[in-house]
Amino acid sequence: MTSAPELTVIQVPVSDPRVRPLLRELGDEYSRRYGKDAHAELARYPDEEFTAPHGGVLLLLLDRAEPVAGGAFRRYDADTAELKRIWTHSAHRRRGLARRVVTELEHEARARGYRRIYLTTGPRQPEARGLDLATGYTPLFDTTADPETIGPLPFEKHLNHLEHVKEHTS
């Protein structure tokens, strides 16, 4: 009998070497989906925006060593954190890791005083759109429209709702 792999959540700076391979894979995937080099888009925001007290980067480590998923958040406005760079290594998809990353990012954002989360998903990322909807994000666009006509698909979630739900499930 083998034990289930252990997942550990850690906070790291964007410069942590364990972040680079996952961002490279994310950039490669975006480049394939959108037909242009997406690596510059991932580097559009200064690393400082993803550091405390206003932002952060989280990694999920498998057996305390291998980074298998992660994500980041930054300040969008005084009450709102923006989720960015959510990814799961291609060898570890369809295991609920992205959902775990989103949950961890939400908890960290709430701990930093944010009351709302904002995020955008590309129109050619149906998996991400599905994740956003499945994790309780409200679309801020016409969901019946062709996503290609909208561009980045905006979503939001109010964190005070999360606290209310948690109180009733405890």
N, C-alpha and C positions, 0 to 999 in steps of 0.2 A: 504494500500500500504506500502510495506517495502522498505527501502533504501538498495542499494547494499553495501556489506561489504567493509570497507576501508582497503587498504593495505598500510603499511608504511615500508619504507626501512631504516634500521639502520645498522651502523657499530658497531661490537662488537669484543672483544678478543675471541680467541678459548675457553678460560676458562669461558666465560659467561655461566651460568647454562641453558640458553635457547638453547644453541647449543647442549648440551649433548644428549637429547632425539632424536634429528634428526640424529646425528651421530650414535647413537646406532641403530636406525631403518635402516640406510643406511648399517651399518656393518652387521646386521642380514640379510638384503636382499642380499648383496654380498655373504655372507656365504652360503645361500640357492642356489644361482645361480652357485657358483663355487665349492661347496662341501668342503670348508675348512673355518676355522675361519678367517674372513677378518678384524676383529677389530684391529689386530696388524698392518695390512697394512694401515689403516686409521691413526694410531698413528706413522707411520714411519717418518714423518717429524716433527721437533721440532716446537712447537707453535710459536716461535719467527719468523719463516719464513712467518707467516701469519699476521705480524704486520707491521705498517707503519715504515719506508717510502716505503718498498719494497713489502709489501703484505697487505692483508686485508681479513676480514670475513664480509659478508653481510647477514642479515636476512630479510625476508619479514614477517611482523607481521600483522595478521588479527585483525582489530579493535583495533590497538595499543597494543595488549596483546599477542595473541597466535602466536608463530612462526609456519609458515606453509611451508616455503621454505627457502633455503639459498645456499650459496656457498662461495668459497674462491679463492684467487689467491696468488701466490708467485713469487718471481723473478726466472726466468729460465736462463736468461742471461741479459746483460746490456740493450738490446732493447726489451726483450720478457718477458711477464708475462705468467705463467702457471695456467690455471684454474684447481681447485681441489674441491672435496667434494660437487659437485652440487647435491642437493637433493630437493625433494618435499615430504612432509608428505603424507603417503598413503591415508589418508582420503581427500586429496585436489588435487589429480592428475587430469589430463586432463582438466585443466582450464587455461593453458598458464603461470603458475607460473614459471616453469623452464626457459622458454623463457625470462620472465621478469628478473629473476636472472642473466642469461647470459648477457643480455643487460646492467644491472646495473654494473656487474663486468667489462664489457668492458669499460664503461664510466669511472669507477674509475681507471682502469689500464691506460687508455689514460691520465687521469688527473695526474697520477703519472709519466708520461713521456714515458711509454711503447709504442712502435710502432707496436708490433706484439703480438698475443696471440697464445699459443700452448696448446694443451690438448690431453689427451688420454682417450679412452673409451674402456671398456672391451668388448671382443668378444661376450659375452652373455648378452649384454645390447642393444638390437635393438632399444629400445625407445630412449636411449641416442644417439646412432648413428644417428637416424632420427632427433633428435633435433639439433645435430651438423651440419648436412647437411642443415636443414631448416633455420638455423641461419647464413648461409653463410660461414661455415668453409670448407676449402679445404682438402680433404683426402690426406694424404701422404703415401698411400698404394694402392695396387691393389684392387679396389672395387669389382672386379669380383671373387676374391679368397675367399675361405671359411675363415671366420673370425677366426675360431679356429686354423687355420694354421699360422695366423699372430701374435696372442697374442694381447697386447694392441694396439688399433687402433689409430694412431696419426693423428691429424688435426692441421691446422693453419689458422689464419686470420690476414691480415695486417690491422692495425687500420687506416692508412692514407686513405685507401679505404673508411672506414666508414665516415670520414670527407668529402670526395669528394661526397659521396652519400647524406649526410645531406645537403651540400650546394645546391645541385640540387633539393632537395625536399622542401626547405624552401620557 
